[in-house]
Amino acid sequence: MKKHSKTDEIIEKVDGEPHSKEEPTDEVADVSSIQEFIELKKLQNRILGKMLEKINKPENQTKSNNK
């Protein structure tokens, strides 16, 4: 019994035909890798934003204390 991945299910829904693992579609792989890349970039930006907030908090507090 073969295991089906999410991309196989998506292709089946679009095409209406089951695809075997032997014939991977480059387009689906490309779309999937692009989506993963975008999600990773979003996560990276969120983490960097939080790090900058933590760095800027002490600086903002010392600036307001000096005024």
DAHU-V171508 format. One record per residue. N is the residue number from 1. RES is the residue in three letters. PHI is phi in whole degrees, -180 to 180 (* if undefined). Layout:
N RES PHI
N RES PHI
//
This chain:
1 MET *
2 LYS -89
3 LYS -92
4 HIS -104
5 SER -92
6 LYS -61
7 THR -65
8 ASP -64
9 GLU -64
10 ILE -64
11 ILE -62
12 GLU -61
13 LYS -66
14 VAL -75
15 ASP -83
16 GLY 85
17 GLU -122
18 PRO -72
19 HIS -114
20 SER -90
21 LYS -66
22 GLU -69
23 GLU -116
24 PRO -71
25 THR -94
26 ASP -65
27 GLU -63
28 VAL -66
29 ALA -63
30 ASP -64
31 VAL -62
32 SER -63
33 SER -70
34 ILE -67
35 GLN -64
36 GLU -62
37 PHE -61
38 ILE -63
39 GLU -63
40 LEU -65
41 LYS -65
42 LYS -61
43 LEU -63
44 GLN -62
45 ASN -64
46 ARG -63
47 ILE -65
48 LEU -63
49 GLY -62
50 LYS -67
51 MET -64
52 LEU -65
53 GLU -60
54 LYS -65
55 ILE -69
56 ASN -75
57 LYS -59
58 PRO -62
59 GLU -65
60 ASN -66
61 GLN -68
62 THR -71
63 LYS -65
64 SER -72
65 ASN -73
66 ASN -78
67 LYS -75
//
